[in-house]
Amino acid sequence: MRALLNKVIIWWRYRNVTFKHLGAGAQYRAKSSRFAFAEKIQIGANAHIGPYANLDGAGGITIGKGTIFAPHVTIFSRTHNFRHDLKALPFDNVVLTAPVTIENYAWLGHGVIVLPGVTIGAGAVIGAGAVVTKDVPSCTIWGGNPAKQIGTRDVDVFNALAKDDGSFVYTKLGHGKTLMPLPNR
């Protein structure tokens, strides 16, 4: 009974949500997620948006195929004017917008915040709790507040896997997890 009730609640919550584009196999329907200006949000095939996501699409958001958001990811594509020709304090009634682009197979960890105008490159990994204020190159690993580059991924391996549509983690390996100890750093 509880499962049926959850399905009804989710259907009710998203019955009027229409994205600019929704790719095949994309997952976004959590009771707890919010999508402002959904008509300006594009979600690629097999993208997975975790629970408690907060996406503000006023300036436009593009999410590439196979991208994964952990829970509590927030993306802002607008902000208040608090600098230029200010007419009130702490900000005025001007809203500034800039598109956010997250390219294919990126992975955003728990609690990541992405600010307006940012592009996150293909295969990039953003660590939990990071605040992304500037563009992130492909196949790099970022973390912190503000986020900075802390590592890289093997570009050749990424490119080889990205050529095969069957290499998406949930397509290739399913949703099961194998627990292993974290290697020494």
C-alpha positions in Angstrom: 0.0 0.0 0.0 2.8 2.4 0.9 4.5 1.8 -2.5 1.3 2.7 -4.3 0.8 5.8 -2.2 4.4 6.9 -3.1 3.7 6.4 -6.8 0.5 8.5 -6.5 2.3 11.2 -4.7 5.1 11.3 -7.2 2.7 11.3 -10.1 0.8 14.2 -8.5 4.0 16.2 -7.9 5.2 15.9 -11.4 1.9 15.9 -13.4 2.5 19.5 -14.7 6.3 19.4 -14.9 7.4 19.7 -18.5 11.1 19.8 -19.3 12.5 21.4 -22.4 14.0 18.0 -23.2 13.9 14.7 -21.3 16.1 11.9 -22.6 15.2 8.2 -22.6 15.8 6.5 -19.3 16.3 9.8 -17.4 15.5 9.5 -13.7 14.4 12.6 -11.8 11.1 11.8 -9.9 11.8 12.0 -6.2 9.1 13.3 -3.8 11.7 15.8 -2.5 13.1 17.4 -5.6 12.3 20.8 -7.0 12.5 22.1 -10.6 11.9 25.8 -11.0 11.5 26.9 -14.7 11.5 23.2 -15.8 10.6 24.3 -19.3 14.2 25.7 -19.5 15.9 22.5 -18.2 17.2 19.8 -20.6 18.0 16.4 -19.1 19.9 13.9 -21.3 19.4 10.2 -21.7 20.1 8.0 -18.7 20.8 11.0 -16.5 20.1 10.3 -12.8 19.0 13.2 -10.6 19.1 12.1 -6.9 16.6 13.0 -4.2 16.3 16.5 -2.7 17.7 18.1 -6.0 17.0 21.8 -6.3 17.3 23.0 -9.9 16.5 26.6 -10.8 16.3 26.7 -14.6 15.5 30.4 -15.0 18.7 31.0 -17.1 18.7 27.5 -18.6 20.2 24.2 -17.5 21.5 21.5 -19.7 22.4 18.1 -18.2 24.2 15.6 -20.5 23.6 12.0 -21.0 24.7 9.6 -18.3 25.2 12.3 -15.7 24.6 11.4 -12.1 23.6 13.8 -9.3 23.9 12.4 -5.7 21.2 13.7 -3.2 20.9 17.4 -2.3 22.5 18.8 -5.5 21.5 22.4 -6.1 22.0 24.3 -9.4 21.3 28.0 -9.7 21.1 29.7 -13.2 20.0 33.1 -11.7 21.1 35.4 -9.0 20.2 38.8 -7.6 22.0 42.0 -8.8 24.1 43.1 -5.9 26.9 45.0 -7.7 26.1 46.9 -10.9 23.9 50.0 -10.8 22.5 48.9 -7.4 19.3 50.7 -6.5 18.5 49.0 -3.1 20.2 47.0 -0.4 21.4 44.3 -0.1 20.3 43.7 -3.7 17.8 45.2 -6.1 14.9 43.8 -8.1 17.1 42.9 -11.1 17.6 39.2 -11.6 20.7 38.1 -13.6 20.6 34.8 -15.5 23.3 32.7 -17.1 23.0 29.1 -18.4 24.5 26.1 -16.6 25.8 23.2 -18.7 26.8 19.8 -17.3 28.3 17.7 -20.0 27.9 13.9 -20.5 28.9 11.4 -17.8 29.7 14.0 -15.1 29.2 13.0 -11.5 28.1 15.5 -8.9 28.5 14.3 -5.3 26.2 14.9 -2.3 25.4 18.5 -1.6 27.2 20.1 -4.6 26.1 23.6 -5.4 26.6 25.0 -9.0 26.4 28.7 -9.6 25.1 30.6 -12.7 27.1 30.5 -15.9 29.2 27.4 -15.0 30.0 24.6 -17.5 31.1 21.3 -16.1 33.0 19.2 -18.7 32.3 15.7 -19.8 33.5 13.1 -17.3 34.2 15.6 -14.5 33.7 14.5 -10.9 32.6 17.1 -8.3 33.2 16.0 -4.7 30.6 16.2 -2.0 29.8 19.6 -0.6 31.7 21.5 -3.3 30.6 24.9 -4.5 31.3 25.3 -8.2 31.9 29.0 -9.1 33.8 28.6 -12.4 34.1 26.2 -15.4 35.4 22.7 -14.8 37.4 21.1 -17.6 36.5 17.6 -18.8 37.9 14.6 -16.9 39.0 16.6 -13.9 38.1 16.1 -10.2 37.1 19.1 -8.1 36.2 19.7 -4.5 36.0 22.4 -1.8 34.4 25.7 -1.3 35.0 27.4 -3.7 35.7 24.3 -5.7 39.2 23.8 -7.1 40.8 21.0 -9.1 42.2 18.2 -6.9 42.8 15.5 -9.4 42.3 14.1 -12.9 40.7 11.1 -14.5 42.3 8.9 -17.2 41.2 10.6 -20.3 41.9 7.7 -22.6 39.9 5.3 -20.5 37.0 7.8 -20.3 37.0 8.4 -24.0 37.0 4.7 -24.8 34.1 4.1 -22.4 32.2 7.2 -23.6 32.1 5.9 -27.2 30.0 2.9 -26.1 26.4 3.7 -25.0 26.4 0.4 -23.1 29.1 1.7 -20.7 26.7 3.8 -18.5 27.1 2.4 -15.0 23.4 1.5 -14.4 23.1 -0.1 -17.9 26.4 -2.0 -17.6 26.4 -3.0 -13.9 22.9 -2.4 -12.6 22.1 -0.5 -9.4 23.8 -3.0 -7.0 26.9 -1.9 -5.2 30.1 -3.8 -4.2 31.7 -2.5 -1.1 35.5 -2.3 -1.0 37.9 -0.6 1.3 39.1 2.8 0.2 42.7 2.6 -1.2 45.4 4.4 0.6 45.9 7.9 -0.6 
